Amino acid sequence: MKDWQYRLAEHRGTLTALFIFVVMFVIYTANHPAGFTANVVQTAANKGVLLAFVAMAQTLVVITAGIDLSIGMIFLLTNCLASWLVVGTPLETAFGVVVVLAVGALCGAINGAIVIYGRLQPIVATIATGAVYFGIALLLRPFPGGSVNESLADALTGRMFGSVPASLVALAAVVLLVWVPFSRSVYGRAAYAAGSSETAAYMSGMPIRRGKFLAYTLAGFVAAIGGLFLTFFTYTGDAAYASGNAYTLFSIAAVVLGGVSLFGGKGSAIGAVFGALAFRTIGDLLFVFDLDPLWQPLFQGLILLVAVSLGAFALFRVRNRLEWFL
C-alpha cells in the first residue's frame, strides 16, 4: 500500500464525517430564510460545540475500547460548579475556571482509576460514578440558577473579526492543545494499542495503564470545558438529568458517525467533532424544512443506524483482527 493510500485509509472516517457535515450544512444554509450569514453560522456553531466537546471526551475513552457513561454527568457537574465559581473579578473568574477544569479532570481520573486498578468494566464503573457526579451536581443546583462572568461569556460565545464564531476557535484550540499532543505521545499510542489488543500491547512493554489513565483524565477535562461553555451560553447552572443522559448518548452517536470504532484502537477526535456537528445539524434541517420536532429522534436514529451499519459492514470484510487497524 502506498503512503497516500495508507493516509487516506487512516483518515477515511474523519473525511467521511466532514463530507456528511458539509453536505448537511450546505443544505441547511441554502434553505434557511437568512441564508449563509455570520449570525446563522454563529448560532449553529454555538449549538454544535457543546456536543463536540462531549464527543471529543468520549473518543478519548472509546479508543481504549471503553465507553464512558458518566461523560454527560461530568458535563452537568462542571456546568453547575461554574455557575457558582466563574464570577467576580478577573482573578476570581480565572480561579473559578481552573477549579472547574480541575474537578472535571479529577472525575475522569477517578473513572480511570476504578476501571484500571479496580478492574471493573468501563460501562459498569461509569454508570456508578455518573450517578455520584449527578448527585453532587444536584446538591450544587437543586434548582436552575447562578451566574457567570458576562465579559468572558460574551467573548467566548460571540464572533471574532466580525464573522468567525469564537466558540469554533476555542474548539479548534482544544483539539490542537489537547488531542493532537495526546494522540502523538507515547501514552496516546499506548491508549490506541490498548484498544487494538491490550494483551499484545502489554507484552510489547507499552505503558498501557498510564496511557488509559491519561485518556480517562483528559476525557473528564474536555467534558469540563464543555460544561464551562454550557454555562457561558445559558448564564446558569442546571442539574437536568435528562440533559446529561442525552449528551452521553449523543456523544456515542457522534463518535460512531465520526468514524471512531467502538471496538477501540481506531479513529480520531477530529472525526468525532465533525460527527457531532453533523448530528446537531439534523435538528437545524428539521427547522428549516418546517418538520415536526417529534421527527428529530427518528432521523437521528436512522443516521446513527446507517453509520453503525457501515462500520459493521467494514468489520465483516476483515479476515483477521489485525487488518482492522491497518
Buried (B, 14 or more C-beta within 10 A) or exposed (E): EEEEEEEEEBBEBBBBBBEBBBEBBEBBBEBBEEEEEEEBBBBBBBBBBBBBBBBBBBBBBBBBBBBBBBBBBBBBBBBBBBBBBBBEEEEEBBBBBEBBBBBBBBBBBBBBBBBBEEEBEBEEBBBBBBEBBBEBBBEBBEEEEBBBBEEBBEEBBEBBEEEBBBBBBBBEEBBEEBBBEBBEEEBBBBBBBBBBBBEEBBEEEBBBBBBBBBBBBBBBBBBBBBBBBBBBBBEBBBBBBEBBBEBBBBBBBBBBBBBBBBBBBBBBBBBBBBBBBBBBBBBBBBBBEEEEEEEBEEBBEEBBEEBBEBBEEBEEEEEEEEEBBE
